[in-house]
Amino acid sequence: MTYAAEVLADNPVGFWALDETSGTTATDSSGNGLHGTYINTPTLAGATLGTLTGATFLDTSTEYVSL
């Protein structure tokens, strides 16, 4: 079972995988429609920063998801 499937099996109020590759919406995969908005243009999933790949990178002092 994948990590996302494990989390969703517990019926969370919200679950944001932060795996978008474009756009400004952080999709809530819980089914509750609690979508967020990426603030200050973080580097989205699929990008490469140094040796890290495939994740959304948030500089927590300026970039975040607003819910």
PDBQT receptor file of N, H, CA, C and O in Angstrom, charges set to zero:
ATOM      1  N   MET A   1       0.854  -1.171   0.000  1.00  0.00    +0.000 N 
ATOM      2  CA  MET A   1       0.000   0.000   0.000  1.00  0.00    +0.000 C 
ATOM      3  C   MET A   1       0.902   1.237   0.000  1.00  0.00    +0.000 C 
ATOM      4  O   MET A   1       1.928   1.261   0.679  1.00  0.00    +0.000 OA
ATOM      5  N   THR A   2       0.518   2.251  -0.756  1.00  0.00    +0.000 N 
ATOM      6  H   THR A   2      -0.316   2.231  -1.308  1.00  0.00    +0.000 HD
ATOM      7  CA  THR A   2       1.316   3.475  -0.819  1.00  0.00    +0.000 C 
ATOM      8  C   THR A   2       1.101   4.327   0.427  1.00  0.00    +0.000 C 
ATOM      9  O   THR A   2       0.147   4.125   1.178  1.00  0.00    +0.000 OA
ATOM     10  N   TYR A   3       1.999   5.277   0.629  1.00  0.00    +0.000 N 
ATOM     11  H   TYR A   3       2.773   5.441   0.019  1.00  0.00    +0.000 HD
ATOM     12  CA  TYR A   3       1.868   6.191   1.765  1.00  0.00    +0.000 C 
ATOM     13  C   TYR A   3       0.537   6.930   1.702  1.00  0.00    +0.000 C 
ATOM     14  O   TYR A   3      -0.175   7.018   2.702  1.00  0.00    +0.000 OA
ATOM     15  N   ALA A   4       0.199   7.465   0.525  1.00  0.00    +0.000 N 
ATOM     16  H   ALA A   4       0.777   7.394  -0.288  1.00  0.00    +0.000 HD
ATOM     17  CA  ALA A   4      -1.062   8.196   0.382  1.00  0.00    +0.000 C 
ATOM     18  C   ALA A   4      -2.253   7.313   0.727  1.00  0.00    +0.000 C 
ATOM     19  O   ALA A   4      -3.181   7.766   1.397  1.00  0.00    +0.000 OA
ATOM     20  N   ALA A   5      -2.243   6.061   0.280  1.00  0.00    +0.000 N 
ATOM     21  H   ALA A   5      -1.489   5.693  -0.264  1.00  0.00    +0.000 HD
ATOM     22  CA  ALA A   5      -3.345   5.143   0.579  1.00  0.00    +0.000 C 
ATOM     23  C   ALA A   5      -3.446   4.881   2.077  1.00  0.00    +0.000 C 
ATOM     24  O   ALA A   5      -4.546   4.789   2.621  1.00  0.00    +0.000 OA
ATOM     25  N   GLU A   6      -2.299   4.762   2.743  1.00  0.00    +0.000 N 
ATOM     26  H   GLU A   6      -1.406   4.836   2.301  1.00  0.00    +0.000 HD
ATOM     27  CA  GLU A   6      -2.288   4.548   4.196  1.00  0.00    +0.000 C 
ATOM     28  C   GLU A   6      -2.917   5.735   4.916  1.00  0.00    +0.000 C 
ATOM     29  O   GLU A   6      -3.737   5.557   5.816  1.00  0.00    +0.000 OA
ATOM     30  N   VAL A   7      -2.537   6.934   4.523  1.00  0.00    +0.000 N 
ATOM     31  H   VAL A   7      -1.871   7.079   3.792  1.00  0.00    +0.000 HD
ATOM     32  CA  VAL A   7      -3.082   8.146   5.149  1.00  0.00    +0.000 C 
ATOM     33  C   VAL A   7      -4.580   8.244   4.889  1.00  0.00    +0.000 C 
ATOM     34  O   VAL A   7      -5.360   8.468   5.815  1.00  0.00    +0.000 OA
ATOM     35  N   LEU A   8      -4.981   8.078   3.642  1.00  0.00    +0.000 N 
ATOM     36  H   LEU A   8      -4.348   7.896   2.890  1.00  0.00    +0.000 HD
ATOM     37  CA  LEU A   8      -6.397   8.214   3.279  1.00  0.00    +0.000 C 
ATOM     38  C   LEU A   8      -7.270   7.143   3.927  1.00  0.00    +0.000 C 
ATOM     39  O   LEU A   8      -8.461   7.372   4.135  1.00  0.00    +0.000 OA
ATOM     40  N   ALA A   9      -6.708   5.987   4.248  1.00  0.00    +0.000 N 
ATOM     41  H   ALA A   9      -5.740   5.801   4.079  1.00  0.00    +0.000 HD
ATOM     42  CA  ALA A   9      -7.461   4.928   4.917  1.00  0.00    +0.000 C 
ATOM     43  C   ALA A   9      -7.928   5.359   6.304  1.00  0.00    +0.000 C 
ATOM     44  O   ALA A   9      -8.880   4.790   6.839  1.00  0.00    +0.000 OA
ATOM     45  N   ASP A  10      -7.267   6.362   6.894  1.00  0.00    +0.000 N 
ATOM     46  H   ASP A  10      -6.494   6.825   6.460  1.00  0.00    +0.000 HD
ATOM     47  CA  ASP A  10      -7.647   6.870   8.215  1.00  0.00    +0.000 C 
ATOM     48  C   ASP A  10      -8.683   7.993   8.139  1.00  0.00    +0.000 C 
ATOM     49  O   ASP A  10      -9.015   8.595   9.160  1.00  0.00    +0.000 OA
ATOM     50  N   ASN A  11      -9.195   8.280   6.938  1.00  0.00    +0.000 N 
ATOM     51  H   ASN A  11      -8.925   7.791   6.109  1.00  0.00    +0.000 HD
ATOM     52  CA  ASN A  11     -10.210   9.325   6.733  1.00  0.00    +0.000 C 
ATOM     53  C   ASN A  11      -9.819  10.673   7.336  1.00  0.00    +0.000 C 
ATOM     54  O   ASN A  11     -10.534  11.194   8.193  1.00  0.00    +0.000 OA
ATOM     55  N   PRO A  12      -8.692  11.247   6.900  1.00  0.00    +0.000 N 
ATOM     56  CA  PRO A  12      -8.267  12.536   7.446  1.00  0.00    +0.000 C 
ATOM     57  C   PRO A  12      -9.191  13.669   6.990  1.00  0.00    +0.000 C 
ATOM     58  O   PRO A  12      -9.894  13.540   5.988  1.00  0.00    +0.000 OA
ATOM     59  N   VAL A  13      -9.184  14.752   7.715  1.00  0.00    +0.000 N 
ATOM     60  H   VAL A  13      -8.613  14.857   8.530  1.00  0.00    +0.000 HD
ATOM     61  CA  VAL A  13      -9.948  15.940   7.329  1.00  0.00    +0.000 C 
ATOM     62  C   VAL A  13      -9.364  16.522   6.049  1.00  0.00    +0.000 C 
ATOM     63  O   VAL A  13     -10.101  17.012   5.193  1.00  0.00    +0.000 OA
ATOM     64  N   GLY A  14      -8.052  16.468   5.919  1.00  0.00    +0.000 N 
ATOM     65  H   GLY A  14      -7.454  16.070   6.614  1.00  0.00    +0.000 HD
ATOM     66  CA  GLY A  14      -7.381  16.958   4.723  1.00  0.00    +0.000 C 
ATOM     67  C   GLY A  14      -6.090  16.206   4.492  1.00  0.00    +0.000 C 
ATOM     68  O   GLY A  14      -5.451  15.745   5.439  1.00  0.00    +0.000 OA
ATOM     69  N   PHE A  15      -5.704  16.081   3.227  1.00  0.00    +0.000 N 
ATOM     70  H   PHE A  15      -6.223  16.456   2.459  1.00  0.00    +0.000 HD
ATOM     71  CA  PHE A  15      -4.427  15.463   2.885  1.00  0.00    +0.000 C 
ATOM     72  C   PHE A  15      -3.894  16.121   1.630  1.00  0.00    +0.000 C 
ATOM     73  O   PHE A  15      -4.501  16.046   0.562  1.00  0.00    +0.000 OA
ATOM     74  N   TRP A  16      -2.758  16.764   1.775  1.00  0.00    +0.000 N 
ATOM     75  H   TRP A  16      -2.265  16.825   2.643  1.00  0.00    +0.000 HD
ATOM     76  CA  TRP A  16      -2.133  17.479   0.681  1.00  0.00    +0.000 C 
ATOM     77  C   TRP A  16      -0.814  16.801   0.351  1.00  0.00    +0.000 C 
ATOM     78  O   TRP A  16       0.143  16.909   1.117  1.00  0.00    +0.000 OA
ATOM     79  N   ALA A  17      -0.748  16.109  -0.769  1.00  0.00    +0.000 N 
ATOM     80  H   ALA A  17      -1.526  16.021  -1.391  1.00  0.00    +0.000 HD
ATOM     81  CA  ALA A  17       0.465  15.398  -1.164  1.00  0.00    +0.000 C 
ATOM     82  C   ALA A  17       1.550  16.360  -1.633  1.00  0.00    +0.000 C 
ATOM     83  O   ALA A  17       2.729  16.006  -1.654  1.00  0.00    +0.000 OA
ATOM     84  N   LEU A  18       1.156  17.578  -2.008  1.00  0.00    +0.000 N 
ATOM     85  H   LEU A  18       0.198  17.865  -1.990  1.00  0.00    +0.000 HD
ATOM     86  CA  LEU A  18       2.086  18.590  -2.520  1.00  0.00    +0.000 C 
ATOM     87  C   LEU A  18       2.886  18.033  -3.692  1.00  0.00    +0.000 C 
ATOM     88  O   LEU A  18       4.097  18.231  -3.790  1.00  0.00    +0.000 OA
ATOM     89  N   ASP A  19       2.178  17.328  -4.585  1.00  0.00    +0.000 N 
ATOM     90  H   ASP A  19       1.195  17.167  -4.506  1.00  0.00    +0.000 HD
ATOM     91  CA  ASP A  19       2.835  16.711  -5.731  1.00  0.00    +0.000 C 
ATOM     92  C   ASP A  19       2.466  17.367  -7.064  1.00  0.00    +0.000 C 
ATOM     93  O   ASP A  19       2.701  16.794  -8.128  1.00  0.00    +0.000 OA
ATOM     94  N   GLU A  20       1.893  18.555  -7.003  1.00  0.00    +0.000 N 
ATOM     95  H   GLU A  20       1.702  19.021  -6.139  1.00  0.00    +0.000 HD
ATOM     96  CA  GLU A  20       1.552  19.271  -8.228  1.00  0.00    +0.000 C 
ATOM     97  C   GLU A  20       2.832  19.668  -8.962  1.00  0.00    +0.000 C 
ATOM     98  O   GLU A  20       3.839  19.997  -8.336  1.00  0.00    +0.000 OA
ATOM     99  N   THR A  21       2.783  19.634 -10.276  1.00  0.00    +0.000 N 
ATOM    100  H   THR A  21       1.964  19.367 -10.785  1.00  0.00    +0.000 HD
ATOM    101  CA  THR A  21       3.944  20.028 -11.071  1.00  0.00    +0.000 C 
ATOM    102  C   THR A  21       3.778  21.400 -11.705  1.00  0.00    +0.000 C 
ATOM    103  O   THR A  21       4.717  21.927 -12.301  1.00  0.00    +0.000 OA
ATOM    104  N   SER A  22       2.578  21.986 -11.581  1.00  0.00    +0.000 N 
ATOM    105  H   SER A  22       1.815  21.558 -11.097  1.00  0.00    +0.000 HD
ATOM    106  CA  SER A  22       2.344  23.335 -12.098  1.00  0.00    +0.000 C 
ATOM    107  C   SER A  22       1.110  23.911 -11.413  1.00  0.00    +0.000 C 
ATOM    108  O   SER A  22       0.369  23.198 -10.736  1.00  0.00    +0.000 OA
ATOM    109  N   GLY A  23       0.904  25.200 -11.598  1.00  0.00    +0.000 N 
ATOM    110  H   GLY A  23       1.506  25.780 -12.148  1.00  0.00    +0.000 HD
ATOM    111  CA  GLY A  23      -0.266  25.859 -11.054  1.00  0.00    +0.000 C 
ATOM    112  C   GLY A  23      -0.046  26.431  -9.664  1.00  0.00    +0.000 C 
ATOM    113  O   GLY A  23       1.078  26.468  -9.162  1.00  0.00    +0.000 OA
ATOM    114  N   THR A  24      -1.141  26.880  -9.047  1.00  0.00    +0.000 N 
ATOM    115  H   THR A  24      -2.054  26.850  -9.454  1.00  0.00    +0.000 HD
ATOM    116  CA  THR A  24      -1.065  27.519  -7.732  1.00  0.00    +0.000 C 
ATOM    117  C   THR A  24      -1.924  26.825  -6.691  1.00  0.00    +0.000 C 
ATOM    118  O   THR A  24      -2.011  27.291  -5.555  1.00  0.00    +0.000 OA
ATOM    119  N   THR A  25      -2.568  25.705  -7.060  1.00  0.00    +0.000 N 
ATOM    120  H   THR A  25      -2.498  25.326  -7.983  1.00  0.00    +0.000 HD
ATOM    121  CA  THR A  25      -3.459  25.015  -6.138  1.00  0.00    +0.000 C 
ATOM    122  C   THR A  25      -2.806  23.765  -5.554  1.00  0.00    +0.000 C 
ATOM    123  O   THR A  25      -2.284  22.926  -6.289  1.00  0.00    +0.000 OA
ATOM    124  N   ALA A  26      -2.839  23.648  -4.224  1.00  0.00    +0.000 N 
ATOM    125  H   ALA A  26      -3.262  24.330  -3.627  1.00  0.00    +0.000 HD
ATOM    126  CA  ALA A  26      -2.413  22.437  -3.521  1.00  0.00    +0.000 C 
ATOM    127  C   ALA A  26      -3.689  21.627  -3.306  1.00  0.00    +0.000 C 
ATOM    128  O   ALA A  26      -4.529  21.987  -2.481  1.00  0.00    +0.000 OA
ATOM    129  N   THR A  27      -3.827  20.558  -4.034  1.00  0.00    +0.000 N 
ATOM    130  H   THR A  27      -3.145  20.265  -4.705  1.00  0.00    +0.000 HD
ATOM    131  CA  THR A  27      -5.058  19.772  -4.039  1.00  0.00    +0.000 C 
ATOM    132  C   THR A  27      -5.209  18.928  -2.780  1.00  0.00    +0.000 C 
ATOM    133  O   THR A  27      -4.283  18.231  -2.363  1.00  0.00    +0.000 OA
ATOM    134  N   ASP A  28      -6.393  19.006  -2.185  1.00  0.00    +0.000 N 
ATOM    135  H   ASP A  28      -7.145  19.572  -2.524  1.00  0.00    +0.000 HD
ATOM    136  CA  ASP A  28      -6.744  18.176  -1.030  1.00  0.00    +0.000 C 
ATOM    137  C   ASP A  28      -7.249  16.844  -1.552  1.00  0.00    +0.000 C 
ATOM    138  O   ASP A  28      -8.298  16.781  -2.192  1.00  0.00    +0.000 OA
ATOM    139  N   SER A  29      -6.508  15.782  -1.283  1.00  0.00    +0.000 N 
ATOM    140  H   SER A  29      -5.655  15.834  -0.763  1.00  0.00    +0.000 HD
ATOM    141  CA  SER A  29      -6.875  14.446  -1.771  1.00  0.00    +0.000 C 
ATOM    142  C   SER A  29      -7.820  13.703  -0.843  1.00  0.00    +0.000 C 
ATOM    143  O   SER A  29      -8.169  12.554  -1.114  1.00  0.00    +0.000 OA
ATOM    144  N   SER A  30      -8.244  14.339   0.256  1.00  0.00    +0.000 N 
ATOM    145  H   SER A  30      -7.961  15.272   0.476  1.00  0.00    +0.000 HD
ATOM    146  CA  SER A  30      -9.121  13.667   1.218  1.00  0.00    +0.000 C 
ATOM    147  C   SER A  30     -10.557  13.536   0.719  1.00  0.00    +0.000 C 
ATOM    148  O   SER A  30     -11.333  12.733   1.236  1.00  0.00    +0.000 OA
ATOM    149  N   GLY A  31     -10.898  14.328  -0.285  1.00  0.00    +0.000 N 
ATOM    150  H   GLY A  31     -10.268  14.980  -0.705  1.00  0.00    +0.000 HD
ATOM    151  CA  GLY A  31     -12.271  14.333  -0.776  1.00  0.00    +0.000 C 
ATOM    152  C   GLY A  31     -13.126  15.394  -0.100  1.00  0.00    +0.000 C 
ATOM    153  O   GLY A  31     -14.311  15.525  -0.406  1.00  0.00    +0.000 OA
ATOM    154  N   ASN A  32     -12.527  16.159   0.825  1.00  0.00    +0.000 N 
ATOM    155  H   ASN A  32     -11.564  16.053   1.073  1.00  0.00    +0.000 HD
ATOM    156  CA  ASN A  32     -13.276  17.198   1.540  1.00  0.00    +0.000 C 
ATOM    157  C   ASN A  32     -13.176  18.581   0.910  1.00  0.00    +0.000 C 
ATOM    158  O   ASN A  32     -13.770  19.535   1.413  1.00  0.00    +0.000 OA
ATOM    159  N   GLY A  33     -12.431  18.697  -0.181  1.00  0.00    +0.000 N 
ATOM    160  H   GLY A  33     -11.949  17.922  -0.589  1.00  0.00    +0.000 HD
ATOM    161  CA  GLY A  33     -12.368  19.950  -0.926  1.00  0.00    +0.000 C 
ATOM    162  C   GLY A  33     -11.637  21.079  -0.227  1.00  0.00    +0.000 C 
ATOM    163  O   GLY A  33     -11.910  22.247  -0.502  1.00  0.00    +0.000 OA
ATOM    164  N   LEU A  34     -10.721  20.763   0.663  1.00  0.00    +0.000 N 
ATOM    165  H   LEU A  34     -10.499  19.814   0.886  1.00  0.00    +0.000 HD
ATOM    166  CA  LEU A  34      -9.980  21.794   1.395  1.00  0.00    +0.000 C 
ATOM    167  C   LEU A  34      -8.698  22.153   0.652  1.00  0.00    +0.000 C 
ATOM    168  O   LEU A  34      -7.602  22.053   1.202  1.00  0.00    +0.000 OA
ATOM    169  N   HIS A  35      -8.846  22.572  -0.604  1.00  0.00    +0.000 N 
ATOM    170  H   HIS A  35      -9.737  22.653  -1.051  1.00  0.00    +0.000 HD
ATOM    171  CA  HIS A  35      -7.701  22.892  -1.437  1.00  0.00    +0.000 C 
ATOM    172  C   HIS A  35      -6.997  24.132  -0.907  1.00  0.00    +0.000 C 
ATOM    173  O   HIS A  35      -7.624  25.028  -0.342  1.00  0.00    +0.000 OA
ATOM    174  N   GLY A  36      -5.693  24.166  -1.099  1.00  0.00    +0.000 N 
ATOM    175  H   GLY A  36      -5.184  23.438  -1.558  1.00  0.00    +0.000 HD
ATOM    176  CA  GLY A  36      -4.904  25.302  -0.660  1.00  0.00    +0.000 C 
ATOM    177  C   GLY A  36      -4.325  26.048  -1.841  1.00  0.00    +0.000 C 
ATOM    178  O   GLY A  36      -4.444  25.615  -2.987  1.00  0.00    +0.000 OA
ATOM    179  N   THR A  37      -3.698  27.169  -1.551  1.00  0.00    +0.000 N 
ATOM    180  H   THR A  37      -3.601  27.521  -0.620  1.00  0.00    +0.000 HD
ATOM    181  CA  THR A  37      -3.055  27.983  -2.570  1.00  0.00    +0.000 C 
ATOM    182  C   THR A  37      -1.582  28.133  -2.231  1.00  0.00    +0.000 C 
ATOM    183  O   THR A  37      -1.229  28.525  -1.119  1.00  0.00    +0.000 OA
ATOM    184  N   TYR A  38      -0.721  27.818  -3.200  1.00  0.00    +0.000 N 
ATOM    185  H   TYR A  38      -1.008  27.500  -4.103  1.00  0.00    +0.000 HD
ATOM    186  CA  TYR A  38       0.711  28.035  -3.014  1.00  0.00    +0.000 C 
ATOM    187  C   TYR A  38       0.979  29.536  -2.999  1.00  0.00    +0.000 C 
ATOM    188  O   TYR A  38       0.508  30.266  -3.871  1.00  0.00    +0.000 OA
ATOM    189  N   ILE A  39       1.735  29.990  -2.006  1.00  0.00    +0.000 N 
ATOM    190  H   ILE A  39       2.118  29.397  -1.297  1.00  0.00    +0.000 HD
ATOM    191  CA  ILE A  39       2.051  31.406  -1.856  1.00  0.00    +0.000 C 
ATOM    192  C   ILE A  39       3.537  31.632  -2.137  1.00  0.00    +0.000 C 
ATOM    193  O   ILE A  39       4.389  30.885  -1.655  1.00  0.00    +0.000 OA
ATOM    194  N   ASN A  40       3.834  32.658  -2.913  1.00  0.00    +0.000 N 
ATOM    195  H   ASN A  40       3.142  33.265  -3.304  1.00  0.00    +0.000 HD
ATOM    196  CA  ASN A  40       5.195  33.094  -3.253  1.00  0.00    +0.000 C 
ATOM    197  C   ASN A  40       5.959  32.109  -4.128  1.00  0.00    +0.000 C 
ATOM    198  O   ASN A  40       7.179  31.990  -4.016  1.00  0.00    +0.000 OA
ATOM    199  N   THR A  41       5.246  31.405  -4.993  1.00  0.00    +0.000 N 
ATOM    200  H   THR A  41       4.254  31.501  -5.084  1.00  0.00    +0.000 HD
ATOM    201  CA  THR A  41       5.824  30.582  -6.057  1.00  0.00    +0.000 C 
ATOM    202  C   THR A  41       6.904  29.602  -5.603  1.00  0.00    +0.000 C 
ATOM    203  O   THR A  41       8.063  29.746  -5.993  1.00  0.00    +0.000 OA
ATOM    204  N   PRO A  42       6.549  28.610  -4.789  1.00  0.00    +0.000 N 
ATOM    205  CA  PRO A  42       7.535  27.595  -4.413  1.00  0.00    +0.000 C 
ATOM    206  C   PRO A  42       7.911  26.731  -5.613  1.00  0.00    +0.000 C 
ATOM    207  O   PRO A  42       7.209  26.727  -6.624  1.00  0.00    +0.000 OA
ATOM    208  N   THR A  43       9.004  26.010  -5.500  1.00  0.00    +0.000 N 
ATOM    209  H   THR A  43       9.574  26.013  -4.678  1.00  0.00    +0.000 HD
ATOM    210  CA  THR A  43       9.414  25.065  -6.534  1.00  0.00    +0.000 C 
ATOM    211  C   THR A  43       8.553  23.822  -6.379  1.00  0.00    +0.000 C 
ATOM    212  O   THR A  43       8.605  23.144  -5.353  1.00  0.00    +0.000 OA
ATOM    213  N   LEU A  44       7.755  23.525  -7.411  1.00  0.00    +0.000 N 
ATOM    214  H   LEU A  44       7.712  24.076  -8.244  1.00  0.00    +0.000 HD
ATOM    215  CA  LEU A  44       6.800  22.419  -7.318  1.00  0.00    +0.000 C 
ATOM    216  C   LEU A  44       7.431  21.075  -7.643  1.00  0.00    +0.000 C 
ATOM    217  O   LEU A  44       8.547  21.009  -8.160  1.00  0.00    +0.000 OA
ATOM    218  N   ALA A  45       6.706  20.005  -7.335  1.00  0.00    +0.000 N 
ATOM    219  H   ALA A  45       5.800  20.059  -6.915  1.00  0.00    +0.000 HD
ATOM    220  CA  ALA A  45       7.167  18.625  -7.516  1.00  0.00    +0.000 C 
ATOM    221  C   ALA A  45       7.705  18.402  -8.920  1.00  0.00    +0.000 C 
ATOM    222  O   ALA A  45       7.264  19.025  -9.886  1.00  0.00    +0.000 OA
ATOM    223  N   GLY A  46       8.651  17.514  -9.001  1.00  0.00    +0.000 N 
ATOM    224  H   GLY A  46       9.009  17.008  -8.216  1.00  0.00    +0.000 HD
ATOM    225  CA  GLY A  46       9.251  17.193 -10.285  1.00  0.00    +0.000 C 
ATOM    226  C   GLY A  46      10.485  18.021 -10.569  1.00  0.00    +0.000 C 
ATOM    227  O   GLY A  46      11.259  17.697 -11.470  1.00  0.00    +0.000 OA
ATOM    228  N   ALA A  47      10.675  19.080  -9.817  1.00  0.00    +0.000 N 
ATOM    229  H   ALA A  47      10.046  19.344  -9.086  1.00  0.00    +0.000 HD
ATOM    230  CA  ALA A  47      11.849  19.925 -10.000  1.00  0.00    +0.000 C 
ATOM    231  C   ALA A  47      13.047  19.298  -9.296  1.00  0.00    +0.000 C 
ATOM    232  O   ALA A  47      12.892  18.441  -8.426  1.00  0.00    +0.000 OA
ATOM    233  N   THR A  48      14.220  19.729  -9.675  1.00  0.00    +0.000 N 
ATOM    234  H   THR A  48      14.346  20.426 -10.382  1.00  0.00    +0.000 HD
ATOM    235  CA  THR A  48      15.444  19.249  -9.047  1.00  0.00    +0.000 C 
ATOM    236  C   THR A  48      16.152  20.422  -8.390  1.00  0.00    +0.000 C 
ATOM    237  O   THR A  48      16.411  21.444  -9.026  1.00  0.00    +0.000 OA
ATOM    238  N   LEU A  49      16.460  20.263  -7.116  1.00  0.00    +0.000 N 
ATOM    239  H   LEU A  49      16.249  19.433  -6.599  1.00  0.00    +0.000 HD
ATOM    240  CA  LEU A  49      17.266  21.244  -6.384  1.00  0.00    +0.000 C 
ATOM    241  C   LEU A  49      18.442  20.481  -5.790  1.00  0.00    +0.000 C 
ATOM    242  O   LEU A  49      18.277  19.701  -4.853  1.00  0.00    +0.000 OA
ATOM    243  N   GLY A  50      19.604  20.706  -6.332  1.00  0.00    +0.000 N 
ATOM    244  H   GLY A  50      19.738  21.340  -7.094  1.00  0.00    +0.000 HD
ATOM    245  CA  GLY A  50      20.761  19.950  -5.870  1.00  0.00    +0.000 C 
ATOM    246  C   GLY A  50      20.559  18.472  -6.154  1.00  0.00    +0.000 C 
ATOM    247  O   GLY A  50      20.342  18.084  -7.302  1.00  0.00    +0.000 OA
ATOM    248  N   THR A  51      20.627  17.645  -5.121  1.00  0.00    +0.000 N 
ATOM    249  H   THR A  51      20.803  17.960  -4.189  1.00  0.00    +0.000 HD
ATOM    250  CA  THR A  51      20.440  16.203  -5.298  1.00  0.00    +0.000 C 
ATOM    251  C   THR A  51      19.016  15.763  -5.005  1.00  0.00    +0.000 C 
ATOM    252  O   THR A  51      18.712  14.574  -5.103  1.00  0.00    +0.000 OA
ATOM    253  N   LEU A  52      18.132  16.693  -4.648  1.00  0.00    +0.000 N 
ATOM    254  H   LEU A  52      18.379  17.659  -4.568  1.00  0.00    +0.000 HD
ATOM    255  CA  LEU A  52      16.745  16.363  -4.323  1.00  0.00    +0.000 C 
ATOM    256  C   LEU A  52      15.873  16.509  -5.554  1.00  0.00    +0.000 C 
ATOM    257  O   LEU A  52      15.950  17.513  -6.262  1.00  0.00    +0.000 OA
ATOM    258  N   THR A  53      15.035  15.501  -5.812  1.00  0.00    +0.000 N 
ATOM    259  H   THR A  53      14.972  14.685  -5.237  1.00  0.00    +0.000 HD
ATOM    260  CA  THR A  53      14.131  15.558  -6.959  1.00  0.00    +0.000 C 
ATOM    261  C   THR A  53      12.750  15.053  -6.574  1.00  0.00    +0.000 C 
ATOM    262  O   THR A  53      12.603  14.277  -5.630  1.00  0.00    +0.000 OA
ATOM    263  N   GLY A  54      11.740  15.499  -7.313  1.00  0.00    +0.000 N 
ATOM    264  H   GLY A  54      11.860  16.129  -8.080  1.00  0.00    +0.000 HD
ATOM    265  CA  GLY A  54      10.402  14.946  -7.190  1.00  0.00    +0.000 C 
ATOM    266  C   GLY A  54       9.560  15.431  -6.028  1.00  0.00    +0.000 C 
ATOM    267  O   GLY A  54       8.561  14.794  -5.696  1.00  0.00    +0.000 OA
ATOM    268  N   ALA A  55       9.924  16.523  -5.406  1.00  0.00    +0.000 N 
ATOM    269  H   ALA A  55      10.736  17.040  -5.676  1.00  0.00    +0.000 HD
ATOM    270  CA  ALA A  55       9.143  17.016  -4.277  1.00  0.00    +0.000 C 
ATOM    271  C   ALA A  55       8.905  18.506  -4.435  1.00  0.00    +0.000 C 
ATOM    272  O   ALA A  55       9.591  19.175  -5.207  1.00  0.00    +0.000 OA
ATOM    273  N   THR A  56       7.930  19.021  -3.700  1.00  0.00    +0.000 N 
ATOM    274  H   THR A  56       7.372  18.476  -3.072  1.00  0.00    +0.000 HD
ATOM    275  CA  THR A  56       7.710  20.460  -3.655  1.00  0.00    +0.000 C 
ATOM    276  C   THR A  56       8.600  21.026  -2.565  1.00  0.00    +0.000 C 
ATOM    277  O   THR A  56       8.636  20.505  -1.451  1.00  0.00    +0.000 OA
ATOM    278  N   PHE A  57       9.310  22.081  -2.882  1.00  0.00    +0.000 N 
ATOM    279  H   PHE A  57       9.280  22.505  -3.787  1.00  0.00    +0.000 HD
ATOM    280  CA  PHE A  57      10.233  22.693  -1.937  1.00  0.00    +0.000 C 
ATOM    281  C   PHE A  57       9.655  24.018  -1.460  1.00  0.00    +0.000 C 
ATOM    282  O   PHE A  57       9.407  24.919  -2.261  1.00  0.00    +0.000 OA
ATOM    283  N   LEU A  58       9.443  24.134  -0.154  1.00  0.00    +0.000 N 
ATOM    284  H   LEU A  58       9.644  23.402   0.497  1.00  0.00    +0.000 HD
ATOM    285  CA  LEU A  58       8.908  25.352   0.443  1.00  0.00    +0.000 C 
ATOM    286  C   LEU A  58       9.962  25.983   1.335  1.00  0.00    +0.000 C 
ATOM    287  O   LEU A  58      10.476  25.342   2.252  1.00  0.00    +0.000 OA
ATOM    288  N   ASP A  59      10.285  27.251   1.064  1.00  0.00    +0.000 N 
ATOM    289  H   ASP A  59       9.868  27.772   0.320  1.00  0.00    +0.000 HD
ATOM    290  CA  ASP A  59      11.138  28.014   1.960  1.00  0.00    +0.000 C 
ATOM    291  C   ASP A  59      10.187  28.516   3.034  1.00  0.00    +0.000 C 
ATOM    292  O   ASP A  59       9.443  29.468   2.801  1.00  0.00    +0.000 OA
ATOM    293  N   THR A  60      10.197  27.903   4.186  1.00  0.00    +0.000 N 
ATOM    294  H   THR A  60      10.801  27.129   4.375  1.00  0.00    +0.000 HD
ATOM    295  CA  THR A  60       9.157  28.147   5.190  1.00  0.00    +0.000 C 
ATOM    296  C   THR A  60       9.111  29.580   5.694  1.00  0.00    +0.000 C 
ATOM    297  O   THR A  60       8.144  29.959   6.354  1.00  0.00    +0.000 OA
ATOM    298  N   SER A  61      10.114  30.380   5.409  1.00  0.00    +0.000 N 
ATOM    299  H   SER A  61      10.900  30.072   4.873  1.00  0.00    +0.000 HD
ATOM    300  CA  SER A  61      10.037  31.769   5.854  1.00  0.00    +0.000 C 
ATOM    301  C   SER A  61       9.248  32.631   4.865  1.00  0.00    +0.000 C 
ATOM    302  O   SER A  61       8.747  33.691   5.240  1.00  0.00    +0.000 OA
ATOM    303  N   THR A  62       9.129  32.192   3.604  1.00  0.00    +0.000 N 
ATOM    304  H   THR A  62       9.536  31.331   3.299  1.00  0.00    +0.000 HD
ATOM    305  CA  THR A  62       8.420  33.017   2.623  1.00  0.00    +0.000 C 
ATOM    306  C   THR A  62       7.438  32.255   1.747  1.00  0.00    +0.000 C 
ATOM    307  O   THR A  62       6.510  32.853   1.203  1.00  0.00    +0.000 OA
ATOM    308  N   GLU A  63       7.622  30.957   1.599  1.00  0.00    +0.000 N 
ATOM    309  H   GLU A  63       8.376  30.471   2.040  1.00  0.00    +0.000 HD
ATOM    310  CA  GLU A  63       6.756  30.161   0.725  1.00  0.00    +0.000 C 
ATOM    311  C   GLU A  63       5.967  29.168   1.568  1.00  0.00    +0.000 C 
ATOM    312  O   GLU A  63       6.514  28.514   2.456  1.00  0.00    +0.000 OA
ATOM    313  N   TYR A  64       4.674  29.067   1.277  1.00  0.00    +0.000 N 
ATOM    314  H   TYR A  64       4.230  29.599   0.556  1.00  0.00    +0.000 HD
ATOM    315  CA  TYR A  64       3.820  28.191   2.076  1.00  0.00    +0.000 C 
ATOM    316  C   TYR A  64       2.538  27.905   1.321  1.00  0.00    +0.000 C 
ATOM    317  O   TYR A  64       2.313  28.433   0.231  1.00  0.00    +0.000 OA
ATOM    318  N   VAL A  65       1.695  27.061   1.910  1.00  0.00    +0.000 N 
ATOM    319  H   VAL A  65       1.877  26.632   2.795  1.00  0.00    +0.000 HD
ATOM    320  CA  VAL A  65       0.368  26.780   1.368  1.00  0.00    +0.000 C 
ATOM    321  C   VAL A  65      -0.656  27.428   2.287  1.00  0.00    +0.000 C 
ATOM    322  O   VAL A  65      -0.679  27.156   3.488  1.00  0.00    +0.000 OA
ATOM    323  N   SER A  66      -1.494  28.275   1.731  1.00  0.00    +0.000 N 
ATOM    324  H   SER A  66      -1.475  28.496   0.756  1.00  0.00    +0.000 HD
ATOM    325  CA  SER A  66      -2.564  28.927   2.493  1.00  0.00    +0.000 C 
ATOM    326  C   SER A  66      -3.835  28.103   2.347  1.00  0.00    +0.000 C 
ATOM    327  O   SER A  66      -4.251  27.783   1.233  1.00  0.00    +0.000 OA
ATOM    328  N   LEU A  67      -4.454  27.757   3.483  1.00  0.00    +0.000 N 
ATOM    329  H   LEU A  67      -4.116  28.017   4.388  1.00  0.00    +0.000 HD
ATOM    330  CA  LEU A  67      -5.676  26.964   3.453  1.00  0.00    +0.000 C 
ATOM    331  C   LEU A  67      -6.877  27.796   3.829  1.00  0.00    +0.000 C 
ATOM    332  O   LEU A  67      -7.997  27.286   3.855  1.00  0.00    +0.000 OA
TER     333      LEU A  67
